[in-house]
Amino acid sequence: MENCPDVVAITMLACKISECLSEEELETLAADLNLLSDAISSILVRKSLNKNTEPNDG
């Protein structure tokens, strides 16, 4: 359970947000968050690839 606090916090946040937004707003937010997640994942992969292809100074 020590690796789960983020999951619990995110779930609680989602529940609170769902109480404040309409279904349409929730759908839009979910789509936007998926896009954000995909963009961040792409950036991290590119950073990792760039780090692995840089010449070593040692």
MMTF fields as JSON, N, C-alpha, C and O atoms, coordinates in Angstrom:
{
  "mmtfVersion": "1.0.0",
  "mmtfProducer": "UNKNOWN",
  "numBonds": 231,
  "numAtoms": 232,
  "numGroups": 58,
  "numChains": 1,
  "numModels": 1,
  "chainsPerModel": [1],
  "groupsPerChain": [58],
  "chainIdList": ["A"],
  "bondAtomList": [4, 2, 8, 6, 12, 10, 16, 14, 20, 18, 24, 22, 28, 26, 32, 30, 36, 34, 40, 38, 44, 42, 48, 46, 52, 50, 56, 54, 60, 58, 64, 62, 68, 66, 72, 70, 76, 74, 80, 78, 84, 82, 88, 86, 92, 90, 96, 94, 100, 98, 104, 102, 108, 106, 112, 110, 116, 114, 120, 118, 124, 122, 128, 126, 132, 130, 136, 134, 140, 138, 144, 142, 148, 146, 152, 150, 156, 154, 160, 158, 164, 162, 168, 166, 172, 170, 176, 174, 180, 178, 184, 182, 188, 186, 192, 190, 196, 194, 200, 198, 204, 202, 208, 206, 212, 210, 216, 214, 220, 218, 224, 222, 228, 226],
  "bondOrderList": [1, 1, 1, 1, 1, 1, 1, 1, 1, 1, 1, 1, 1, 1, 1, 1, 1, 1, 1, 1, 1, 1, 1, 1, 1, 1, 1, 1, 1, 1, 1, 1, 1, 1, 1, 1, 1, 1, 1, 1, 1, 1, 1, 1, 1, 1, 1, 1, 1, 1, 1, 1, 1, 1, 1, 1, 1],
  "groupList": [{"groupName": "MET", "atomNameList": ["N", "CA", "C", "O"], "elementList": ["N", "C", "C", "O"], "formalChargeList": [0, 0, 0, 0], "bondAtomList": [1, 0, 2, 1, 3, 2], "bondOrderList": [1, 1, 2], "singleLetterCode": "M", "chemCompType": "L-PEPTIDE LINKING"}, {"groupName": "GLU", "atomNameList": ["N", "CA", "C", "O"], "elementList": ["N", "C", "C", "O"], "formalChargeList": [0, 0, 0, 0], "bondAtomList": [1, 0, 2, 1, 3, 2], "bondOrderList": [1, 1, 2], "singleLetterCode": "E", "chemCompType": "L-PEPTIDE LINKING"}, {"groupName": "ASN", "atomNameList": ["N", "CA", "C", "O"], "elementList": ["N", "C", "C", "O"], "formalChargeList": [0, 0, 0, 0], "bondAtomList": [1, 0, 2, 1, 3, 2], "bondOrderList": [1, 1, 2], "singleLetterCode": "N", "chemCompType": "L-PEPTIDE LINKING"}, {"groupName": "CYS", "atomNameList": ["N", "CA", "C", "O"], "elementList": ["N", "C", "C", "O"], "formalChargeList": [0, 0, 0, 0], "bondAtomList": [1, 0, 2, 1, 3, 2], "bondOrderList": [1, 1, 2], "singleLetterCode": "C", "chemCompType": "L-PEPTIDE LINKING"}, {"groupName": "PRO", "atomNameList": ["N", "CA", "C", "O"], "elementList": ["N", "C", "C", "O"], "formalChargeList": [0, 0, 0, 0], "bondAtomList": [1, 0, 2, 1, 3, 2], "bondOrderList": [1, 1, 2], "singleLetterCode": "P", "chemCompType": "L-PEPTIDE LINKING"}, {"groupName": "ASP", "atomNameList": ["N", "CA", "C", "O"], "elementList": ["N", "C", "C", "O"], "formalChargeList": [0, 0, 0, 0], "bondAtomList": [1, 0, 2, 1, 3, 2], "bondOrderList": [1, 1, 2], "singleLetterCode": "D", "chemCompType": "L-PEPTIDE LINKING"}, {"groupName": "VAL", "atomNameList": ["N", "CA", "C", "O"], "elementList": ["N", "C", "C", "O"], "formalChargeList": [0, 0, 0, 0], "bondAtomList": [1, 0, 2, 1, 3, 2], "bondOrderList": [1, 1, 2], "singleLetterCode": "V", "chemCompType": "L-PEPTIDE LINKING"}, {"groupName": "ALA", "atomNameList": ["N", "CA", "C", "O"], "elementList": ["N", "C", "C", "O"], "formalChargeList": [0, 0, 0, 0], "bondAtomList": [1, 0, 2, 1, 3, 2], "bondOrderList": [1, 1, 2], "singleLetterCode": "A", "chemCompType": "L-PEPTIDE LINKING"}, {"groupName": "ILE", "atomNameList": ["N", "CA", "C", "O"], "elementList": ["N", "C", "C", "O"], "formalChargeList": [0, 0, 0, 0], "bondAtomList": [1, 0, 2, 1, 3, 2], "bondOrderList": [1, 1, 2], "singleLetterCode": "I", "chemCompType": "L-PEPTIDE LINKING"}, {"groupName": "THR", "atomNameList": ["N", "CA", "C", "O"], "elementList": ["N", "C", "C", "O"], "formalChargeList": [0, 0, 0, 0], "bondAtomList": [1, 0, 2, 1, 3, 2], "bondOrderList": [1, 1, 2], "singleLetterCode": "T", "chemCompType": "L-PEPTIDE LINKING"}, {"groupName": "LEU", "atomNameList": ["N", "CA", "C", "O"], "elementList": ["N", "C", "C", "O"], "formalChargeList": [0, 0, 0, 0], "bondAtomList": [1, 0, 2, 1, 3, 2], "bondOrderList": [1, 1, 2], "singleLetterCode": "L", "chemCompType": "L-PEPTIDE LINKING"}, {"groupName": "LYS", "atomNameList": ["N", "CA", "C", "O"], "elementList": ["N", "C", "C", "O"], "formalChargeList": [0, 0, 0, 0], "bondAtomList": [1, 0, 2, 1, 3, 2], "bondOrderList": [1, 1, 2], "singleLetterCode": "K", "chemCompType": "L-PEPTIDE LINKING"}, {"groupName": "SER", "atomNameList": ["N", "CA", "C", "O"], "elementList": ["N", "C", "C", "O"], "formalChargeList": [0, 0, 0, 0], "bondAtomList": [1, 0, 2, 1, 3, 2], "bondOrderList": [1, 1, 2], "singleLetterCode": "S", "chemCompType": "L-PEPTIDE LINKING"}, {"groupName": "ARG", "atomNameList": ["N", "CA", "C", "O"], "elementList": ["N", "C", "C", "O"], "formalChargeList": [0, 0, 0, 0], "bondAtomList": [1, 0, 2, 1, 3, 2], "bondOrderList": [1, 1, 2], "singleLetterCode": "R", "chemCompType": "L-PEPTIDE LINKING"}, {"groupName": "GLY", "atomNameList": ["N", "CA", "C", "O"], "elementList": ["N", "C", "C", "O"], "formalChargeList": [0, 0, 0, 0], "bondAtomList": [1, 0, 2, 1, 3, 2], "bondOrderList": [1, 1, 2], "singleLetterCode": "G", "chemCompType": "PEPTIDE LINKING"}],
  "groupTypeList": [0, 1, 2, 3, 4, 5, 6, 6, 7, 8, 9, 0, 10, 7, 3, 11, 8, 12, 1, 3, 10, 12, 1, 1, 1, 10, 1, 9, 10, 7, 7, 5, 10, 2, 10, 10, 12, 5, 7, 8, 12, 12, 8, 10, 6, 13, 11, 12, 10, 2, 11, 2, 9, 1, 4, 2, 5, 14],
  "groupIdList": [1, 2, 3, 4, 5, 6, 7, 8, 9, 10, 11, 12, 13, 14, 15, 16, 17, 18, 19, 20, 21, 22, 23, 24, 25, 26, 27, 28, 29, 30, 31, 32, 33, 34, 35, 36, 37, 38, 39, 40, 41, 42, 43, 44, 45, 46, 47, 48, 49, 50, 51, 52, 53, 54, 55, 56, 57, 58],
  "secStructList": [7, 6, 6, 7, 2, 2, 2, 2, 2, 2, 2, 2, 2, 2, 2, 2, 2, 2, 2, 2, 1, 7, 2, 2, 2, 2, 2, 2, 2, 2, 2, 2, 2, 2, 2, 2, 2, 2, 2, 2, 2, 2, 2, 2, 2, 2, 2, 2, 2, 2, 2, 2, 2, 1, 7, 7, 7, 7],
  "xCoordList": [0.809, 0.0, 0.849, 0.326, 2.139, 2.949, 3.102, 3.43, 2.872, 2.981, 1.648, 1.559, 0.625, -0.721, -1.224, -2.327, -0.507, -1.114, -1.507, -2.513, -0.723, -1.085, -2.397, -3.227, -2.583, -3.812, -5.013, -6.045, -4.885, -5.982, -6.273, -7.436, -5.241, -5.43, -6.069, -6.973, -5.604, -6.157, -7.613, -8.436, -7.932, -9.317, -10.218, -11.323, -9.749, -10.542, -10.727, -11.809, -9.669, -9.762, -10.765, -11.568, -10.714, -11.659, -13.098, -13.979, -13.333, -14.689, -15.152, -16.296, -14.267, -14.632, -14.889, -15.845, -14.029, -14.22, -15.539, -16.236, -15.887, -17.123, -18.36, -19.425, -18.227, -19.353, -19.551, -20.629, -18.505, -18.546, -18.787, -19.222, -18.504, -18.594, -19.733, -20.143, -20.223, -21.244, -20.588, -19.362, -21.42, -20.897, -20.09, -19.039, -20.575, -19.865, -18.518, -17.513, -18.493, -17.233, -16.255, -15.05, -16.784, -15.937, -15.338, -14.164, -16.145, -15.654, -14.536, -13.522, -14.73, -13.72, -12.45, -11.348, -12.597, -11.437, -10.681, -9.451, -11.407, -10.771, -9.987, -8.866, -10.57, -9.883, -8.638, -7.585, -8.751, -7.606, -6.501, -5.321, -6.861, -5.864, -5.178, -3.988, -5.927, -5.312, -4.298, -3.205, -4.659, -3.749, -2.5, -1.386, -2.678, -1.548, -0.639, 0.583, -1.23, -0.467, 0.341, 1.518, -0.29, 0.41, 1.562, 2.636, 1.342, 2.384, 3.568, 4.721, 3.285, 4.351, 5.116, 6.344, 4.412, 5.073, 5.994, 7.115, 5.543, 6.349, 7.598, 8.686, 7.449, 8.593, 9.611, 10.813, 9.134, 10.036, 10.792, 11.985, 10.101, 10.764, 11.829, 12.944, 11.502, 12.472, 13.678, 14.815, 13.436, 14.546, 15.436, 16.662, 14.826, 15.587, 16.407, 17.578, 15.8, 16.517, 17.665, 18.752, 17.438, 18.491, 19.628, 20.797, 19.297, 20.311, 21.173, 22.384, 20.536, 21.253, 22.087, 22.975, 21.826, 22.574, 23.63, 24.419, 23.665, 24.687, 26.046, 26.142, 27.093, 28.419, 28.854, 28.536, 29.591, 30.102, 31.312, 32.139, 31.41, 32.552, 33.696, 34.78, 33.466, 34.448, 35.221, 36.097],
  "yCoordList": [-1.212, 0.0, 1.272, 2.355, 1.165, 2.371, 3.034, 4.219, 2.298, 2.86, 3.387, 3.779, 3.405, 3.758, 5.146, 5.504, 5.945, 7.209, 8.106, 8.811, 8.09, 8.915, 8.452, 9.27, 7.14, 6.589, 7.003, 7.4, 6.913, 7.287, 8.774, 9.167, 9.604, 11.052, 11.428, 12.262, 10.817, 11.128, 10.693, 11.396, 9.547, 9.067, 10.007, 10.329, 10.441, 11.381, 12.702, 13.288, 13.172, 14.408, 14.265, 15.165, 13.138, 12.895, 12.921, 13.481, 12.321, 12.319, 13.733, 14.092, 14.536, 15.916, 16.736, 17.51, 16.562, 17.299, 16.902, 17.754, 15.62, 15.151, 15.743, 15.799, 16.179, 16.822, 18.262, 18.831, 18.855, 20.273, 20.539, 21.627, 19.545, 19.75, 18.944, 17.91, 19.439, 18.704, 17.515, 17.417, 16.61, 15.452, 15.881, 15.307, 16.874, 17.375, 17.976, 17.739, 18.737, 19.312, 18.231, 18.336, 17.194, 16.077, 15.35, 14.979, 15.149, 14.486, 15.308, 14.759, 16.62, 17.499, 17.48, 17.397, 17.557, 17.523, 16.206, 16.197, 15.103, 13.795, 13.71, 13.203, 14.201, 14.182, 15.06, 14.672, 16.231, 17.137, 16.542, 16.699, 15.865, 15.251, 14.068, 13.831, 13.336, 12.265, 12.845, 12.303, 13.936, 14.596, 15.078, 14.907, 15.679, 16.141, 14.977, 15.081, 13.876, 12.691, 12.167, 11.837, 12.093, 11.618, 12.548, 12.084, 13.852, 14.815, 14.696, 14.731, 14.557, 14.416, 13.117, 13.1, 12.043, 10.768, 10.898, 10.39, 11.561, 11.768, 12.581, 12.261, 13.615, 14.452, 13.632, 13.736, 12.817, 11.998, 10.981, 10.757, 10.366, 9.414, 10.127, 9.625, 11.283, 12.02, 12.451, 12.38, 12.897, 13.269, 12.065, 12.176, 10.926, 9.709, 9.311, 8.954, 9.372, 9.032, 9.996, 9.577, 11.278, 12.275, 12.066, 12.22, 11.718, 11.476, 10.279, 10.281, 9.256, 8.039, 8.206, 7.393, 9.233, 9.425, 10.518, 10.706, 11.247, 12.276, 11.617, 10.603, 12.197, 11.632, 11.82, 12.827, 10.827, 10.914, 11.825, 11.809, 12.624, 13.509, 12.796, 13.361, 11.563, 10.844, 9.931, 9.245],
  "zCoordList": [0.0, 0.0, 0.0, -0.265, 0.29, 0.349, -1.008, -1.078, -2.085, -3.429, -3.949, -5.112, -3.125, -3.576, -3.167, -3.581, -2.395, -1.972, -3.14, -3.063, -4.227, -5.378, -5.991, -6.386, -6.07, -6.641, -5.802, -6.344, -4.5, -3.602, -3.727, -3.825, -3.726, -3.828, -5.162, -5.206, -6.241, -7.564, -7.654, -8.238, -7.084, -7.093, -6.302, -6.738, -5.151, -4.346, -5.081, -5.049, -5.744, -6.515, -7.659, -7.903, -8.352, -9.443, -8.94, -9.593, -7.789, -7.221, -6.903, -7.181, -6.321, -5.98, -7.243, -7.304, -8.251, -9.497, -10.152, -10.704, -10.097, -10.729, -10.073, -10.688, -8.839, -8.153, -8.614, -8.441, -9.202, -9.56, -11.045, -11.421, -11.886, -13.326, -13.934, -13.407, -15.04, -15.778, -16.468, -16.528, -16.99, -17.703, -18.929, -19.217, -19.638, -20.822, -20.426, -21.096, -19.361, -18.892, -18.435, -18.664, -17.789, -17.367, -18.568, -18.554, -19.601, -20.813, -21.461, -21.891, -21.526, -22.108, -21.274, -21.817, -19.961, -19.073, -19.216, -19.278, -19.269, -19.409, -20.72, -20.742, -21.798, -23.091, -23.046, -23.553, -22.447, -22.349, -21.483, -21.797, -20.405, -19.535, -20.23, -20.025, -21.045, -21.841, -22.823, -22.987, -23.469, -24.403, -23.675, -24.171, -22.503, -21.703, -21.329, -21.434, -20.896, -20.529, -21.705, -21.56, -22.87, -24.067, -24.446, -24.829, -24.342, -24.681, -23.722, -24.15, -22.432, -21.441, -21.678, -21.593, -21.971, -22.255, -23.461, -23.439, -24.496, -25.693, -25.376, -25.854, -24.585, -24.197, -23.415, -23.657, -22.478, -21.671, -22.526, -22.317, -23.486, -24.382, -25.196, -25.33, -25.737, -26.554, -25.719, -26.187, -24.487, -23.607, -23.338, -23.358, -23.091, -22.823, -24.041, -23.915, -25.212, -26.442, -26.689, -27.088, -26.457, -26.651, -25.662, -26.017, -24.433, -23.417, -23.798, -23.581, -24.368, -24.743, -26.008, -26.265, -26.799, -28.049, -27.931, -28.857, -26.806, -26.619, -26.39, -25.699, -26.974, -26.749, -25.295, -24.662, -24.777, -23.412, -23.381, -24.292, -22.323, -22.152, -21.434, -21.285, -20.988, -20.192, -20.984, -20.456]
}
